[in-house]
Amino acid sequence: MASIARDFDIVVYGASGFTGRLVAEYLAANYKAPDAPRWAMAGRSIEKLARIRDEIGAPEDTPLIAADASDPASLAAMAAQARAVLTTVGPYQLYGNELVAACAQAGTDYVDLCGEPAWMRYMIDANEAAAKASGARIVFSCGFDSIPFDMGVHQLQKAVIARHGKPAPRVKGRVRKMRGGASGGTVASMKATMAAATKSLDVVRLLKDPFALTPGFAGPHQPSGLVPEYDRTEGVWAVPFIMAPINTKNVHRSNQLLGHLWGEDLVYDEMMLTTLSEAAHAAVEAMAKLNPFGEGKSLEPGEGPSREERENGFYEIVFTAEDLSGSEPMRLIVTGDRDPGYGSTSKMIAESALCLLRDVEGPGGIWTPASAMGDALVARLEANAGLSFRLE
């Protein structure tokens, strides 16, 4: 981003919501003077922001900004004050259009937690030219979807290339262990996407297309990930993973933005390792929660687990590189020390914003975590956010 004087390094937009509050609390607790960024809290209600600022122990002089998704002028004013906007206000397809446009026009970096691939493609088409012109680096999916997966493939392929001189054409991502689930915001985003799909065949097409986020490029046939299969290496069944449709698309976009460093023939899929009985139970629960027409109670945006539940959560994901010209497969393990949907996600997005501002330079455009930040983000996540990336 061009050097422009701004009032704040980071504005946390949505700080009065559940995940936004966790982000603000993380910044307040872990970044103090002289290392603290100049940051502000933004949302619809100054009074609510002030109460949360006091409850989380943020400095009493932490600036507060009134901004509302229904008021584009307030979003433009917020973007003009910040070097980077960190937004947790979703579903993004309902509340994100004007903010992405404002940041792209103002040359303001942007990070979010988006897991809505059709909307992301619309934003690429609508705003990438403006972001390139202004120098704004727009980075979607800086939470559990899709950092552990995007960066997991990035680190594994880096190791494969170092050992074999070329990337693996086949990579599998398998969620081995996980305690804690998707956030209320993620569930709301999935419901909004499903509702949109009932009204638009174009949304359906983008959701089905593994290369929806790689305009102008379509690679080889990809596994659907929808059919359970027995994983002989792990000795358990692999079943559909609910976040695979967004993560896999982001991995292919990273590959495109990196000049197809991982090859134009990359085949990548994600599944979850479990028993069939556990999988069946989980699938019924997930579909009940995600049914946009259902009346059942599920987590809503602004709701979430207790601190104890967040701190007792964790995840472990194994990435396997296959078809290595007769050599044994290579494996990399990614772990996180908090529940994926809230505790780990809030740390990942905060460190992503700081990484953009402090550790990496690059041109404007609409990026992925791996393509925009690469090794610098891995270093931050391992040092500060409780993640690990290790070859097995």
Secondary structure, 3 states (H helix, E strand, C coil): CCCCCCCEEEEEECCCCHHHHHHHHHHHHHCCCCCCCCEEEEECCHHHHHHHHHHCCCCCCCCEEECCCCCHHHHHHHHHHEEEEEECCCCHHHHCHHHHHHHHHHCCEEECCCCCHHHHHHHHHHHHHHHHHHCCEEECCCECCEHHHHHHHHHHHHHHHHHHCCCCCEEEEEEEEEECCCCHHHHHHHHHHHHHHCCCHHHHHHHHCCCCCCCCCCCCCCCCCCCCEEECCCCEEEEECCCHHHHHHHHHHHHHHCCCCCCCCCEEEEEEEECHHHHHHHHHHHHHHHCCCCCCCCCCCCCCCCHHHHHHCEEEEEEEEECECCECCEEEEEEECCCHHHHHHHHHHHHHHHHHHHCCCCCCEEECHHHHHHHHHHHHHHHHCCEEEEEC
